Amino acid sequence: MKKQKLLDCQNRDEYEKGLAILSDLFAKGIKGNTEKDIKDAIIQLRRRTKISNGFNELYEWLKHKEFNLVLMSSSPVECIDIIKQYKFDYYIAFETCKKNGVYVGSHKGAMTPSRKIQKLRPILSNHSFYFGVGNYWDMDVFKNSNKRFLIGDDYDGNSMIKINNLLDILEELENI
């Protein structure tokens, strides 16, 4: 399947429902697995994961400029370990439930744009400048940011900066 149909949505409500369905499916799919099972799966996934072009340069520039970095994802929090070589100041991700080290088939709520806004707002409240990078449906999460970078999606309007790769962000930020 080239494109995830549950997330090929006409509006944000459909997108949030799609994320909720995927979150439920994931939690149910790993039910009965141990934390070790999932860590082993993440190791396999890490071997197959390619870091986006330009990420290393952008990451190093942001760290050098002392930006606080927030990794926010609708993916399971366990997947953060895939890029553990990069240090972020905050992590916001989908959390599955465990009991005695075994996944029980439930979660603490899908990481929808609404939940991302709720989790991100307190972190950003003390910052005068911040920017966000994401897909079209996540742009509401960054509604009040100084810059919004839209990766690879179409959009209508001029309040977002469409980028093709992460080096475009670096170029834009260097001009500030």
Stockholm file with secondary structure:
# STOCKHOLM 1.0

chainA/1-176         MKKQKLLDCQNRDEYEKGLAILSDLFAKGIKGNTEKDIKDAIIQLRRRTKISNGFNELYEWLKHKEFNLVLMSSSPVECIDIIKQYKFDYYIAFETCKKNGVYVGSHKGAMTPSRKIQKLRPILSNHSFYFGVGNYWDMDVFKNSNKRFLIGDDYDGNSMIKINNLLDILEELENI
#=GR chainA/1-176 SS CCSCGGGCCSSHHHHHHHHHHHHHHHHHHTTTCBHHHHHHHHHHHHHHCCCCTTHHHHHHHHHHTTCCCEEEEEEEGGGGGGGTTSCCSEEEEECEEEETTEEEEEESCCCCHHHHHHHHHHHHTTCSCCEEEECGGGGGGGTTSSEEEEESCCCSSSSSEEESSTHHHHHHHHTC
#=GC SS_cons         CCSCGGGCCSSHHHHHHHHHHHHHHHHHHTTTCBHHHHHHHHHHHHHHCCCCTTHHHHHHHHHHTTCCCEEEEEEEGGGGGGGTTSCCSEEEEECEEEETTEEEEEESCCCCHHHHHHHHHHHHTTCSCCEEEECGGGGGGGTTSSEEEEESCCCSSSSSEEESSTHHHHHHHHTC
//
